Amino acid sequence: MSRPQHFGWFLARGFGPHGWGSPSLDWGYRWTEPRLYQESARLLEQAGFDLLIIEDAPSLGSAETIDLRVRHAFGGPKHDPLLLAPYLFAATERLGVVPTVNPAAVLPYTAARQFASLQHLSGHRLGLNVVTDTGSARHFGTAPALGHDAAYDRAEEWLAGVRALWRSWDEGALVEDRSDDRYADGSRMRPVAHRGEYFSFDGPLNALPFTDGEPVIVSPGGSGRGLGFAGANSDVQLALAPLDEASIRAYRGRIHDAAVAAGRRPSDITILFAIQPVLVGSAEEADRLVARSLDPDDETIRTIARRQSSDLETDLTALDPDAPLDPAIFADHVSHGSIRRLVGDHDIATTPLRTLLAAHARLGRLSDGSGFVGTAAELADRIEELGTWGNDGVLLWGDLHPVSVHRTLDELVPILRRRGILRDELVPGGLGANLRAF
Ligand SMILES: Cc1cc2nc3c(=O)[nH]c(=O)nc-3n(C[C@H](O)[C@H](O)[C@H](O)COP(=O)(O)O)c2cc1C
């Protein structure tokens, strides 16, 4: 038997019309209503997944480029995943649900109280994907947009404040003694007078302490600062890295070093590597799909250009595809990481835009580690191999529609179970208990 691993599902386009352009929409589900997500969440729970993470970005971006973001629903609209979470908890019993939150958008006291309420309501199954998007600050009436590292500083102060509030009821503060007619002991509550660089607030928190642990903290940042944040603060890190042994071990090593530097144990953090699988019925079909992707047709190139235009808030569809890209077209606020991802290893000065876009159409095979196209058995082989390198688990990446969940899991789950990689069922006690079960 292989070593068991943890499994997460990442709703990568957030709580929005993420199926736009997909035939699955014709199944008649409305993205604004909970049924679509509830049914999918039940399938994930049945499969033995630890958690479902819901991407979010609170902003539609800059006023001049909103149409690029909404025209094909790549960048919005998005509803607040925190408010979807209770519906998913109500539809399941053991699955962890992890909405994305941005410390720029919710004050620590409000955040601590809302998350505490949900942690109790859900039977301790809440997680929070803490992100540091800086562009949306202008919507919240707080400080002007921060730089990359300062946004992490603010996130650390925010999280420390939230946790201090959660811990503001000392042991014994909750009495619940009917014979003495005493519910709680106010002398055992800490005032928590926080005066920091970004936030000032007082406690204690007007919510009960937890019996089965605090909400699980998840983080996705991959920069040095992001890995440091994870090492010091996170229970789960979402990792984007090539899935070869050297990259996996190097990434895990950096998180573990950061954990030790912060006085924690490497085993305190579950690292989930992202996989965006394209599962097909046979190896031959997978080979055909990959071969076809090397020479994408015009419609595919157009779709990639639209998606990149949304991410980059820059209209690439209006440019000559056979000319190189002029870097001056990108406004100052456009993410440098996104521009780097578009350009890849090419020379931006000489490479035609069409070549840059075509590179994003290119698929690879699961069987040789060059990509994510393959059969369920090939995906299971890949996940099993990750386990031999000490991997904790994987994050399957896609939309959240019962059709997609079935398509990905129907064949895969029995194979993983037979090999002992996927647990038979989740344990009671909440998300933390499941993450610590092995
Ligand atoms: C798996 C994964 C999930 C992410 N989810 C979100 C998200 O929901 N919202 C968001 O604003 N950023 C998200 N990000 C981006 C990161 O939070 C972060 O902004 C980005 O990685 C830049 O930070 P870094 O420079 O530390 O990598 C995600 C990244 C990854 C790899």
The ligand as a Tripos MOL2 file, in Angstrom:
@<TRIPOS>MOLECULE
LIG
   31    33     1     0     0
SMALL
NO_CHARGES

@<TRIPOS>ATOM
      1 C1         -3.4270   27.6900   -5.7570 C.3       1 LIG1
      2 C2         -3.4970   29.1960   -5.7020 C.ar      1 LIG1
      3 C3         -4.6700   29.8220   -5.3300 C.ar      1 LIG1
      4 C4         -4.7690   31.2020   -5.2720 C.ar      1 LIG1
      5 N1         -5.9520   31.7660   -4.9410 N.ar      1 LIG1
      6 C5         -6.0640   33.1190   -4.9380 C.ar      1 LIG1
      7 C6         -7.3120   33.7430   -4.6610 C.ar      1 LIG1
      8 O1         -8.3260   33.0830   -4.4350 O.2       1 LIG1
      9 N2         -7.3770   35.0970   -4.6710 N.ar      1 LIG1
     10 C7         -6.2580   35.8770   -4.9030 C.ar      1 LIG1
     11 O2         -6.3760   37.0950   -4.8740 O.2       1 LIG1
     12 N3         -5.0670   35.3020   -5.1590 N.ar      1 LIG1
     13 C8         -4.9530   33.9540   -5.2050 C.ar      1 LIG1
     14 N4         -3.7560   33.3970   -5.4930 N.ar      1 LIG1
     15 C9         -2.6140   34.2780   -5.7080 C.3       1 LIG1
     16 C10        -1.8260   34.4900   -4.4280 C.3       1 LIG1
     17 O3         -2.5790   34.8110   -3.3150 O.3       1 LIG1
     18 C11        -0.8600   35.6020   -4.5300 C.3       1 LIG1
     19 O4         -1.5390   36.8280   -4.7540 O.3       1 LIG1
     20 C12         0.0830   35.3890   -5.6200 C.3       1 LIG1
     21 O5          0.5490   34.0780   -5.5500 O.3       1 LIG1
     22 C13         1.1780   36.4260   -5.4720 C.3       1 LIG1
     23 O6          1.7790   36.2750   -4.2230 O.3       1 LIG1
     24 P1          3.2100   35.7690   -4.2180 P.3       1 LIG1
     25 O7          3.9700   36.9020   -4.8720 O.co2     1 LIG1
     26 O8          3.6060   35.5220   -2.8040 O.co2     1 LIG1
     27 O9          3.1780   34.5160   -5.0500 O.co2     1 LIG1
     28 C14        -3.6450   32.0020   -5.5810 C.ar      1 LIG1
     29 C15        -2.4380   31.3820   -5.9360 C.ar      1 LIG1
     30 C16        -2.3680   29.9940   -6.0110 C.ar      1 LIG1
     31 C17        -1.0740   29.3570   -6.4080 C.3       1 LIG1
@<TRIPOS>BOND
     1     1     2 1
     2     2     3 ar
     3     2    30 ar
     4     3     4 ar
     5     4     5 ar
     6     4    28 ar
     7     5     6 ar
     8     6     7 ar
     9     6    13 1
    10     7     8 2
    11     7     9 ar
    12     9    10 ar
    13    10    11 2
    14    10    12 ar
    15    12    13 ar
    16    13    14 ar
    17    14    15 1
    18    14    28 ar
    19    15    16 1
    20    16    17 1
    21    16    18 1
    22    18    19 1
    23    18    20 1
    24    20    21 1
    25    20    22 1
    26    22    23 1
    27    23    24 1
    28    24    25 2
    29    24    26 1
    30    24    27 1
    31    28    29 ar
    32    29    30 ar
    33    30    31 1
@<TRIPOS>SUBSTRUCTURE
     1 LIG1         1 GROUP 0 **** ****
